Amino acid sequence: MKHLMNEPVFRQAMQLRMHMSFLIDNLYSYLQVDVLESQWSKLHAGVKASRDFEEVRILHDKYLASIVEQFFLNHPKVLKTLQDVLVMC
């Protein structure tokens, strides 16, 4: 293994692996922290403040719609591109 570390191709492969790992880590961080946790906090606060079931239902519908939008699930081209990148990684 030690003799491979000095090869340019090996270094390039490891650098590519590092960039792919960075991309996946940041994508998952975005999905978990920026989308799920923030939307969950909004839903939770709204449910606490609601007075009836209909308000909760509407809040839940908005929660789901927001997640679908921010996960790019209703943008087929973007979703396909993200899936292709994840498969490559």
HELIX and SHEET records of a PDB file:
HELIX    1   1 LEU A    4  ASN A    6  5                                   3    
HELIX    2   2 PRO A    8  SER A   29  1                                  22    
HELIX    3   3 TYR A   30  GLU A   37  3                                   8    
HELIX    4   4 SER A   38  ALA A   49  1                                  12    
HELIX    5   5 PHE A   53  GLN A   70  1                                  18    
HELIX    6   6 PRO A   76  MET A   88  1                                  13    
END                                                                             
